């Protein structure tokens, strides 16, 4: 059902749909294609610390819908896709990226850019991503960066809480790619933050430190699924030029 609309069309026609047509003959390959495009989403340091869980089994989908507070957007959806951050995978992702840098430079000298990229994944990423339960490492990094920042521009978001925000930002970018890719194929979505995260994690068997960024429902929109004319604040109130 690929349509290949322009980006302008996709952004203008994407809506958060609250009710889907359950009689529609849903083509699940649309989700396959959308998730393949989702993998190409921009993310911090190419660490790709995310997972995308498709919930298609009727029984699990029904249970997850109740966990989403019984929202129509969840109950009437053909599929639910759960966007998850996976902070515990940082070491394997860093090793993957360092190995890729070396592979890119096989057969030719490692120039300064390649050396910096390798050092980035083998030294800097472990420095920023490594944390302990008490947050002592984060406090030490914060103190160091504050001191360095007195003399020059310095990256300051080095606490454990900062990393959590970083991962959710990357996973949110992936969710936006997914929603646009679904819209391009004639279907619709609704990103949901209203859910019981403890029950959802247990249902999906997620790891202790994994976190759900959002749950996105997918289906064919109905007229009553669009609650009204789209409203946005005036551009001059939020767009500024410096």
N, C-alpha and C positions, 0 to 999 in steps of 0.2 A: 504493500500500500504506500510505497515511498512517493512523496509528492514533490520534493525539491523546491520548496518555497524560498523566497528571499528572506534574509534575516529580519528585514523590516516587517514583512508579513507575519513571521513567526512571533515576533515580540508583540505586535499589535493584536494578534488573535489569541495568544496564550492567555488563558484565564484560569483561576483556581475554581475548578468545577466541584460542586458539592453533591451532585447526584448524577449517576451514569445510567445509560440505557442497558439494562440487563438482558434485553431480548436481542441485542446486536450480536452478530457473529464475530466475536473478537478474534483478531489475528495475533497470536502471541509472539510471532516472529518479529513484530514491531518492537517488542521489549528486548529481544535478542540484539537487534540492530542498534537500538538506542544505547544499550549498555556497552556495546563495542565502541561506540563513539564516546561514551562517558569515560572510558579508560584513557582517552587522549586529553582529558581536562587538565588545565594548568594546576599545579600544586606546589607547595613549598619544597624547594630543593630536590624536586623529583623523587621525594621519599615515598609517595603513593601509599600513605598510611591510612588506607580505607578498605572497606569491604562493602559489597552491594548484595543484599539478601533478597532474592525474589520469593515472595510468598504466594504460591499458586494452589497448593493443596486446599480444597474447600474447608476442611475442618480447621486447619491451622489459620487460614485466612479469616474464618468466622471468629476464632478466638482472639486473633490480633485486632479485629475490628472492634470487639468489645473492650479490648485494652486501649483502643483509641477513643474511648469514652462513647462508643456506639455512634460515632459520627456517620452521617449518610455517605460522606465522601469515602469512608472506609468500607461501610457495609455494602454499598452497591458497586464497588470497584471490581474489575476483572482480575486485577493483580495489585499487590502491595509491594513496594520496593523499599527496603530499609537501608538507609545510608549510615554507615558505622565508621567511627574512628578506631584505629588499631595501634595505639602507642607502643605496645610491647614488641612490635615487629621492626623497630627502628634499626637494630643492629644488622639484621639480614638485609634490609633495604640499603643501608649505608655501604655494606660490603658489595652488594649488587652494583651500585652506582660507581664505586671505586674500580671494580673489575671492568665495567663498561668503558670507563675513561682509559684504562690501560689497553683494552681491546681496540679502541678507536685509534690509538697511537702505535699499534703494532707495526714493526718494520720501519719506523722513523723515530728520530730523536724526540725525547720528551721535552718540549719547550716549556717556557715559564708558565704558560696558561694551563697546560696539562698537569704540571707539577702542583700548581695551586689548586686545581680541581681535585686531584688525588688527595692532597693534604686536607682539603675541605671535608671530604667524606671520612678520612681516616683519623683526623685530629679534631676539627672544629665541631662536626656533628656529634661525636661522642661527648665532647665538652658541654654542648647545649642540651642534648637529649637525655643524658644520664642523670637520674634522680633517685633520691632515697625517700623512705616513708616520712621522715621528719622534715624534709625540705631544706636540709642543711646545705646541700650542694647548691641549690638555687639561691640561697641567701649569700653564699660565698661568691657565686658568679655575679650576683647583683651588686655586691660591694666592689668587686673588681671592675665591673663595667662603669659604675658610678665614678670611681677614681679615674679611670681612663677617659671618661667623658668630660672631665674638667679641662682637658687639653685639646681634644679633637672630637669630631662627630663619631659617635659610638653606638653600636647596636645595644639596646637596653632591655629588650624583652627576653630575658633569660631565666625567669622563674618557671617552676613547674606549671603554674597557672597560665603563664604566657604560652607555653608549649601546647597546652590544652586548647587555648583559643586558636592557635595557629592551625592545629589539626582540624578543628571544626570549620575554619575558613576554607581550607582546601577541600574538605568534603562537601561543603555548601556549593563551591564552584562546580564540583562534579554533579551535584543534584540539579543545578541550573542547566548544565549541558544535557543531562538526561531529559529534563522537561521540554527543552526546545527540540530535541531529537524526536521525542514522542509526538509533539505537535506537528512536526514536519511530515509525519506519517498519518495524519488525520485523526489522531486520538488526543486525549486530554489528561491532565494531571491535577492533583491538589497536594501541595506540601503541607504536612501536618506536624505540629509540635505538641498538640494536645494528646498525650498518651502517658500511660504508666510505665516509666522507663525500667523499673525493677522487674515487672511482670513481662515486659517485652524482651528484655535481655534473657530472662529465664526460658521463655518460650523458644527463642532462637538459639539457645545454647551458646551465647556469647561469652567471651572471656571476662574475667573480673574487671580489668582496666579498660575494656572496650566501652565506648559510649555511642549512643544513637544520636546522630545530628538531626535527622528528621525522617519521617515515614511519608513516602509519596504514593498516592493512589493513582491508578491508571484505568482508563476506560473510555467509552464513547459518550460524549456529553449529551445531556438532555436540556431542553429549554429551561426547565425549572431548576437545573443545576447551576445556572448563572443567576446570581442573586440581584443583579442590577447593573446599571451603567458604571463602568470603571471610573473611579475617582482618585485623583492624585493631587497633592499639594502643588501650588504654582511653582514653575521652574525657578523663578527669581528668588523664591524663599529657600532653595536648597542648592542652587548652582551658583558658584562664585568664581570670579577670575581674579588672580593675584598678579 
